Amino acid sequence: MSQFNRFTPQPKIKATRKTAEGTVFIDYKDVEKLRRMMSPNGKIFARKRLQTSAGEQRMVSAAIKRARFMGLLPFTSATL
C-alpha cells in the first residue's frame, strides 16, 4: 500500500530546470530526479502532481522514455 492516503496532500515535485538562457531543460541522464517523477510501479505522475505545463510534461515523459530505452530506468518494478 502507498505511504500516502487520500486525505494527506501529496508532495509536489519540481520537475523542470531552466538554463542560463531561460529555456526549460529536462535531462534524461538525471536518473534520481526522473525516478521521483514516477510511481513505485513505474507510472509517470500527472501534470497536477508535478506542477508542469503541457509542454513541460511532454518533455518529462520523453526524458523518462528515453532513459528507459537507454536502460537507466526500468519499465516496471516487477521482477520475475
Phi and psi restraints in degrees (value plus and minus 20) as a CYANA .aco file:
   2 SER   PHI     -88.1   -48.1
   2 SER   PSI     133.8   173.8
   3 GLN   PHI     -97.0   -57.0
   3 GLN   PSI     -30.6     9.4
   4 PHE   PHI    -128.7   -88.7
   4 PHE   PSI     116.9   156.9
   5 ASN   PHI    -122.6   -82.6
   5 ASN   PSI    -199.0  -159.0
   6 ARG   PHI     -96.8   -56.8
   6 ARG   PSI     -27.6    12.4
   7 PHE   PHI    -116.3   -76.3
   7 PHE   PSI     -41.0    -1.0
   8 THR   PHI    -111.4   -71.4
   8 THR   PSI     119.6   159.6
   9 PRO   PHI     -89.1   -49.1
   9 PRO   PSI     121.1   161.1
  10 GLN   PHI    -100.5   -60.5
  10 GLN   PSI     123.6   163.6
  11 PRO   PHI     -89.2   -49.2
  11 PRO   PSI     122.1   162.1
  12 LYS   PHI    -107.7   -67.7
  12 LYS   PSI     123.1   163.1
  13 ILE   PHI    -138.8   -98.8
  13 ILE   PSI     106.7   146.7
  14 LYS   PHI    -103.3   -63.3
  14 LYS   PSI      95.2   135.2
  15 ALA   PHI    -112.3   -72.3
  15 ALA   PSI     -55.0   -15.0
  16 THR   PHI    -123.9   -83.9
  16 THR   PSI     144.0   184.0
  17 ARG   PHI    -156.6  -116.6
  17 ARG   PSI     124.6   164.6
  18 LYS   PHI    -124.5   -84.5
  18 LYS   PSI     122.2   162.2
  19 THR   PHI    -104.2   -64.2
  19 THR   PSI    -197.9  -157.9
  20 ALA   PHI     -84.1   -44.1
  20 ALA   PSI     -50.0   -10.0
  21 GLU   PHI     -99.9   -59.9
  21 GLU   PSI     -31.6     8.4
  22 GLY   PHI      77.9   117.9
  22 GLY   PSI     -14.8    25.2
  23 THR   PHI    -104.9   -64.9
  23 THR   PSI     131.1   171.1
  24 VAL   PHI    -100.6   -60.6
  24 VAL   PSI     117.6   157.6
  25 PHE   PHI    -158.8  -118.8
  25 PHE   PSI     112.0   152.0
  26 ILE   PHI    -146.9  -106.9
  26 ILE   PSI      99.4   139.4
  27 ASP   PHI    -111.4   -71.4
  27 ASP   PSI     106.1   146.1
  28 TYR   PHI     -95.4   -55.4
  28 TYR   PSI     -34.5     5.5
  29 LYS   PHI    -106.9   -66.9
  29 LYS   PSI     -30.6     9.4
  30 ASP   PHI    -104.4   -64.4
  30 ASP   PSI      61.2   101.2
  31 VAL   PHI     -87.7   -47.7
  31 VAL   PSI     -58.7   -18.7
  32 GLU   PHI     -85.0   -45.0
  32 GLU   PSI     -59.2   -19.2
  33 LYS   PHI     -89.1   -49.1
  33 LYS   PSI     -60.4   -20.4
  34 LEU   PHI     -87.9   -47.9
  34 LEU   PSI     -54.4   -14.4
  35 ARG   PHI     -85.1   -45.1
  35 ARG   PSI     -51.4   -11.4
  36 ARG   PHI     -92.9   -52.9
  36 ARG   PSI     -35.6     4.4
  37 MET   PHI    -111.1   -71.1
  37 MET   PSI     -14.5    25.5
  38 MET   PHI    -142.1  -102.1
  38 MET   PSI     133.5   173.5
  39 SER   PHI     -96.2   -56.2
  39 SER   PSI     146.8   186.8
  40 PRO   PHI     -80.4   -40.4
  40 PRO   PSI     -43.2    -3.2
  41 ASN   PHI    -105.9   -65.9
  41 ASN   PSI     -26.1    13.9
  42 GLY   PHI      82.9   122.9
  42 GLY   PSI     -13.5    26.5
  43 LYS   PHI    -104.1   -64.1
  43 LYS   PSI     125.4   165.4
  44 ILE   PHI    -100.3   -60.3
  44 ILE   PSI     112.3   152.3
  45 PHE   PHI     -87.6   -47.6
  45 PHE   PSI     137.4   177.4
  46 ALA   PHI     -96.2   -56.2
  46 ALA   PSI     147.2   187.2
  47 ARG   PHI     -80.7   -40.7
  47 ARG   PSI     -57.9   -17.9
  48 LYS   PHI     -84.4   -44.4
  48 LYS   PSI     -57.9   -17.9
  49 ARG   PHI     -93.4   -53.4
  49 ARG   PSI     -56.8   -16.8
  50 LEU   PHI    -108.2   -68.2
  50 LEU   PSI     -31.5     8.5
  51 GLN   PHI      36.6    76.6
  51 GLN   PSI      31.1    71.1
  52 THR   PHI    -137.0   -97.0
  52 THR   PSI     139.2   179.2
  53 SER   PHI    -101.0   -61.0
  53 SER   PSI     157.2   197.2
  54 ALA   PHI     -84.7   -44.7
  54 ALA   PSI     -62.4   -22.4
  55 GLY   PHI     -86.3   -46.3
  55 GLY   PSI     -60.2   -20.2
  56 GLU   PHI     -86.2   -46.2
  56 GLU   PSI     -57.4   -17.4
  57 GLN   PHI     -85.5   -45.5
  57 GLN   PSI     -56.5   -16.5
  58 ARG   PHI     -84.5   -44.5
  58 ARG   PSI     -57.9   -17.9
  59 MET   PHI     -88.0   -48.0
  59 MET   PSI     -58.1   -18.1
  60 VAL   PHI     -82.7   -42.7
  60 VAL   PSI     -67.7   -27.7
  61 SER   PHI     -86.1   -46.1
  61 SER   PSI     -56.4   -16.4
  62 ALA   PHI     -86.9   -46.9
  62 ALA   PSI     -59.3   -19.3
  63 ALA   PHI     -87.2   -47.2
  63 ALA   PSI     -60.4   -20.4
  64 ILE   PHI     -86.7   -46.7
  64 ILE   PSI     -62.3   -22.3
  65 LYS   PHI     -84.8   -44.8
  65 LYS   PSI     -58.2   -18.2
  66 ARG   PHI     -85.5   -45.5
  66 ARG   PSI     -61.9   -21.9
  67 ALA   PHI     -86.5   -46.5
  67 ALA   PSI     -55.7   -15.7
  68 ARG   PHI     -84.9   -44.9
  68 ARG   PSI     -62.8   -22.8
  69 PHE   PHI     -85.7   -45.7
  69 PHE   PSI     -55.5   -15.5
  70 MET   PHI     -97.9   -57.9
  70 MET   PSI     -29.9    10.1
  71 GLY   PHI      70.1   110.1
  71 GLY   PSI      -8.3    31.7
  72 LEU   PHI    -102.9   -62.9
  72 LEU   PSI     -48.4    -8.4
  73 LEU   PHI    -145.4  -105.4
  73 LEU   PSI     128.0   168.0
  74 PRO   PHI     -99.9   -59.9
  74 PRO   PSI     134.5   174.5
  75 PHE   PHI     -94.1   -54.1
  75 PHE   PSI     -59.6   -19.6
  76 THR   PHI    -156.9  -116.9
  76 THR   PSI     149.0   189.0
  77 SER   PHI    -111.7   -71.7
  77 SER   PSI     -25.4    14.6
  78 ALA   PHI     -91.2   -51.2
  78 ALA   PSI     113.3   153.3
  79 THR   PHI    -137.0   -97.0
  79 THR   PSI     106.8   146.8
